[in-house]
Structure formats: structure tokens, C-alpha cells
Amino acid sequence: MRYCTDWQDYELLDASGGERLERWGEFTLIRPDPQIMWGGQITANADARYIRNSSYKANSKHGTHGKEGEWLYSNPNKPLPKNWNVRYKGLTFKVKPTWFKHTGVFPEQAVNWDYCRQLISDEIKASRREINVLNMFAYTGGATLACLKAGAKVCHLDAVKSIVEWGKENANLSKLNDKPVRWIIDDAMKFLGREIKRGNKYDAIILDPPSYGRGTNGETWKLEDCINSLLLMCSEVLSDNPLFLLMNSYTTGLSPSAVSYLMKMTLGDKRKVQIESSEIGLPVKSTGLILPCGNTAIARF
């Protein structure tokens, strides 16, 4: 399993009873996590705890809330700030507890940010060529910022306007707003179809698709039904001298070996490819164990 040990502003303090206790800068949060199937209970006090609406009636006095759940402050008279910043290796991210439990950062992805950053930096130094990156399902831009920091040009694509705006904020916070980046709000498959017609190519592609979702016009998305077509279309927009394609998945049914096989069948038809795949995770301070947080497969050309 691959995992990052370089975070200073984030710690996974405990993982018990279906929840994780995390430190985000100077604040601590408790959030549910379906991967934590073992018993126990987090007894430590945190600044806020996310409660699903199925077990707790939403109350606006407690914090950020919505149809799925809300944040319950340990001290309602001293709520969390609306947002704050955390830093990682020269990158700055806005953290904002949302009504759907996310914070705007997936800290386990730092191991993939580092990987992309190193590959791009090494290639630019060795070949002096420009590296053009397509980051799809790009969320708030962790991988985008890492690639920009390494010297690449990036096309940042996500279907949700507010999320793309959040990514722009992170770029500004990281002092990367003057770097060559295109911010695109679009459906991934439709965008790829247009890029194929236009003949646009990318030296590296990063994918972090949701298991389920909706497109810009309400189209339903289920990764298992689309992944083969998605990878075939990605193969069409790879350049003649591609560097890598990295795909992360949180979908339970897609094991690292299954995604590796898919990549071999879809990307290896026209070019030589080496694929490595593994789980990624986060170290748990209280136990010294690693919490699984998804799978990543990386195709190197």
C-alpha cells in the first residue's frame, strides 16, 4: 500500500466505530467513513462532528447542514470558522466542512500528487519538452496544483462550477494563478469526444472519477458502466510521446488488478505500457496501521 508521511497540517488521529478523527491544521473533525468496519468508539472531543440526518435532526444552530447531514459543534457558542487553510509542500488548500461531510481535500491523494509532480519534473529536466496534462474529475485541484508546481501546463476539468471555483481559489492561495492552466466546467465524456474531434493531445492524464454521479445536464454516471469507454477515449487523446495515465478509484468493485487489466486492454493496444497498481491509504496515529482509502493504477509509457 502506498501512503504519504509528509503532511504537517493533517493527521488521521484515530479510526474506530465507523468514524475517523482528523486534525486539519489547528482544528479537529470527526467524520463517518464506510471503510472503518471495526468496533470501538472515538471518545476524544473534536471541534466538530459530522452527523448524518438519518440519526440526527438538522438544526441550523449547530453548523453547516443539508439534506444528508450536518456538523455538530462541540461548543455551539464558539463555532469553527467558515473555512481555513492547510498546506502541503508549497501548496495551500482551503478547507471547508460541507453539508455532505467532505472538506475539499482528500489527504490520501498527496501520495499521487507527489508521484505526478516527480514524473513531470524529471521529464522536463531530461527532455526540456513541454508537458501538457489533462486532469479530469479534478475536484478542488490538488493534482492540478502539483502538476503546475512541477512546470506542466494543465487542463482542469470538473462538471461542478462551484468546485472549479474552489480549485481557482486554491491556485491563488498557492500563488500558481499565473501558471498555464485552463479551468473547464464540462461533462468528462462529452469533453473527451470534442477533444478527439479537435485533435487535441495530452502527455499525461489524471482521472479520479466518482463511483456515482451526474453530468452537467443531470446525466447519471456509474463508473463500472463507463470505465472501458472512458479509458478508450483517453487513449485517443494521449500524445505520440505520452508520459503517464493515472487513475484513482474509490469504487469497491474495482480492484487494483481489475483496473490494471482494463488499462492493458484499452491503453496497450497502440503503445507499449507498464502498469503498476496498489491501494493508497492514510497512517492512523493511534494504532500505527494504515487505513485503506482507495486504489490507484498508473500506466507508464
N, C-alpha and C positions, 0 to 999 in steps of 0.2 A: 504493500500500500504506500502511495506517495502522500506526503503531508508536509506542511510548512511549519518551521520552528522559528521564523524570523519576525513574527508580529510583536510589536511593542504595545500598540494601542488596543489589542484584542486578546482575550483569553477565554477559553472554554473551561470554566472553573469546576463544573460538575455536570453529570448527565445521569439522571435517575428518574424512575417513575414516569417515563414519557415526556420529560421536560429537560431542557438544558439551562444552566445558569451561566451567563456570559458577562464579561466585562468589556464594555465599549468605551475606551478612554477612561473617564472618571466615573462613569455610570454603570450600574449592573442591571441586567434584564433577565427575566425568566420567560422562556417561550416553549410551547409544545414542540415535540419532534417525533414523528412516527417511527423513526429508526431506533428509538430508545424503548425497547420492548421489555427490558428487565425491570425488576421491582425497585423498591427504595423510595425515598422521598427527599426532595430538596427542602431543607429546613432553614437555610440561610435567608436572611432578609435581602431583598433586592429593591432597587429604586422603583421598578415597575414589573408587573407580571401580566402576561397576556392570557386572557380567559376567553374561551370560545362561548358563543352565545347559547349553545345547547345546554350549558351548565351554569350560565350566569346571565342575568337580565341586564342589558346595556343601560348604563346610566351616565349621562353626559358629564357628571361631576368628577368622574374617575379618570378621564383622559381620552385619547384617540379611540373612537369606536365606530363600528359599522355593522353591516349585516352578518359578518362572520364572527366577530368578536370585538374585544376592546382591551385596552391596557388599564390595569388597576394599579394606581399609585400606592406605595406603602405609606406615604404621607400626603393625603389629598391637599393639604394646605401648602405643600412645597412640591409642586409637580415638576416633571422633567422639562427641560427646555424643548421648544418645538423641534429643534434639530441641533446637532453639534457635529464636529469634525473628528475623524480619526485619520491617522497617517500610516503609510506603508512604503518604505524605500523611496522616498521622494514624491510619492503620490498622496493626494489628500482627497478624502471622500466625505460627503455629507451623510450623516446617519440620521434617519428619521423613522421612529417607530410608527408603522402604518396600521390601519384597521384590519389588514389581512395578515398581520404578525411579522411581516418582513421589515428589515431595517434599511434596505437599499444597498447592502453589501453582503456578498456570500464569502466569508473569510477563507473557507477551504479552497476557493479558486486562486488564492495567492500562489499556490504551487504551479498552477498553469500560467499565471501572469509571468512568473519568473522564467518558466520554460520558453514561452514565446519571446520574451524580451531578450533572453540569451541567444536563441537561434537567430533572431533578426540582427542583433548587434554583431554577432560573429560573422554573419553572411555579408553585411555591409562593409565590415572591415576587410574581409577577404576578397570580395569581388568588386567593391566600390560601386555596386549597382543599386538602383532604387528598388525598394521592396514595397509592393502595393498590397495591402491587407484588406480583406472583407471580413468584418465582424458582424455576424448575424445573430438575431435574438440577443442583442448586445446589452440589454438591460441598462444599468446606470454607468457602464463604461469602464469597468475595471480592466478588462483586456485591451480595450481601446487606448486607455492611458498608458498601459505598459508598452504597447507597440509604438505609440507616439514617442515615448521616452527613449525607446531604442533607436529611433530615427526613421521609422516607416511612415508611409502615407496610409491613412485608414479611411475606409468607408464604414461608418457606424450605422447599423440598421436595426430598428425595432418598430413594432406595429403600434406602440402606445406613445402618443405625443408627450404626455407628462413625464414618462420615463426618459425619453430622449432629451427633454429639457433638463432633467436631473443630471444626465450624463454631461451636458454642456456646463452645468454648474460645477461638476467635479473637474472638468478640464480647466475651467477658470481658477478654481481653488488650487489646482496643481500647476498653474502657470504654463499650461500647454495649449491655451486657446488660440495661440498664433501658429500652431503646428498645422500641417496639411491634413485636415480631416473633413469629411463630408458627413453631415448628420441627416439621415434619411428616415422618414416615417412611412413604412410600407409593409405589406404582407410579404413574407420571405419568398414564397414560391412565385408569386407574381413578379417580384423584383428580379429574381433569377431568370425568369422567362424573358424579361425585357433586356437584361444584360447579355443573354445569349444572342438575341436578335441584333443587339448593337455591336456585338463582337468585343465587349469589354472583358478584360482578363485580370486575374489577381494571382500574385505569387504565394499568398498564404490565405487560408480561410479558417475562421474560428466559428464554431457552432455550439450554442448552448440552448437547445430547444426545450420548451416545456413539454411535459408529458401530455397535457391537455391545454387547449386554449382556443382563442378566437382571433380571426383576422381583422383587418381594418373595417370590413363591412359585415362583421358578425359571423364569418365563416368558421365552422367548427374545425378544430385541429386535434388529431390524435397521432402521436409520434409513430406508433407502431405501423399505422396505415400509410404514413408519408415518408418514412425514413429512406426507403430504397429510392424513390423518385427524387428526394432531396439530395442524396449523395450523387446520383447520376447527373443532376443539373449542376451541382458543384463541380463535378469533373469537367463539364463543358466550359466553365469559366476559369479554370486553372490555366495559368500561363504555360508557355512551352518549357519554361525552366522553373517549375514550382519549388517552393521550399518546404511547406508542410500544410497539412489539414488537421486541425484538432477539433474533436467533437466530445463534448461533455454531455452526460445524461444522468438525470435523476429518476428515470423510468425503471421501475423494479424489474420488469420483464426483459430488459435489455442488459444482458451481462456484458462484461468487457470482451469476452471471447466472441459473443454473438455480433457485437459491433465491429470487431476486428474482421470477422468473416465477411460482413457486409461491405466493409471498406475494400477488402481484397477483390470482391466481385464487382464493385462499382468503380473504384479508382484505379485498379491494377490492370484494367483491360488495355489501356493505351500507353502505360508507362510503368517503369519499374518502381515499386513501392515497398518500403519496410514499415511494418506497423507494430507498435507497442501499445498495450492496454493494461489498465490496472484500476483498482479503486483509489479514490482520494479520500482523505479524512482530516480530522482535527484532533490534536492531542488533548486529553482530558486531564486537567491538573490534579484532581482529587484521586484518580486511580492510576495514572500513568499509562492508560490504554489509549487506543486510537478509535474515535467514533467514525464509522463509515458515513460518507457524505456524497456518494455518487460514484460514477465511473467515467473515466476519460480514455479515449483511444486517440492515438497520434499517428498519422501517416507521414513518413518522411520520404522525400523523392530524391 
